Amino acid sequence: MDELVVGQSIWHVSQKLVNPNVEFQGNDYWWMTNWATDGTLAASRWNVGDHVSRSNTGATYDMTWYIY
């Protein structure tokens, strides 16, 4: 039986790249991701302070996990 491990991260808060800077966009949201050892990614954006979902996306990637 294979065991599934998931890593979770709050990736950023309403940021965008404007070279050479990273700026906050206003209209704030949290962007959170879950990465699993079976290659699945689940990403979700939520309004800051409102607990209202903005979007959810998913994808599958080939990835190699390293445990330290």
C-alpha positions in Angstrom: 0.0 0.0 0.0 1.4 3.4 -1.0 1.3 6.2 1.6 0.3 9.7 0.5 2.1 12.7 2.0 0.9 16.2 1.4 2.8 19.5 2.0 0.8 22.6 2.5 1.9 26.2 2.0 0.5 29.7 2.2 2.3 30.7 -1.0 1.8 34.5 -0.9 -0.7 37.2 -0.1 -1.9 39.3 -3.1 1.6 39.6 -4.7 2.6 40.2 -8.3 5.9 40.7 -9.9 6.7 44.1 -11.4 10.4 43.8 -12.2 12.5 44.2 -10.3 10.0 44.4 -7.4 7.3 42.3 -5.9 4.2 44.4 -5.1 1.0 43.9 -3.2 -2.0 44.3 -5.4 -4.7 45.5 -3.0 -8.0 43.6 -3.0 -6.1 41.2 -0.7 -6.3 37.4 -0.9 -4.4 34.4 0.4 -3.0 31.9 -2.1 -2.5 28.5 -0.6 -1.2 25.3 -2.2 -1.2 21.6 -1.3 1.5 19.4 -3.0 1.1 15.6 -2.8 3.6 12.8 -3.3 1.4 11.4 -6.1 2.1 14.6 -8.1 -1.2 16.4 -7.5 -1.3 20.1 -6.8 -4.4 21.9 -5.3 -4.3 25.7 -5.2 -6.9 27.9 -3.6 -7.3 31.7 -3.3 -9.4 33.2 -0.4 -10.3 36.8 0.4 -8.4 38.1 3.5 -10.7 38.7 6.4 -13.9 37.4 4.6 -13.3 33.7 4.3 -14.8 33.8 0.8 -13.3 31.6 -1.9 -12.1 33.3 -5.0 -10.9 30.3 -7.0 -9.6 26.7 -6.8 -7.3 25.1 -9.4 -5.6 21.7 -9.7 -2.9 20.1 -11.8 -0.7 17.1 -11.9 3.1 17.3 -12.1 6.0 14.9 -12.2 8.0 15.7 -9.2 10.7 14.3 -7.0 10.5 14.6 -3.2 13.6 14.9 -1.0 13.3 14.2 2.7 16.0 15.7 4.9 
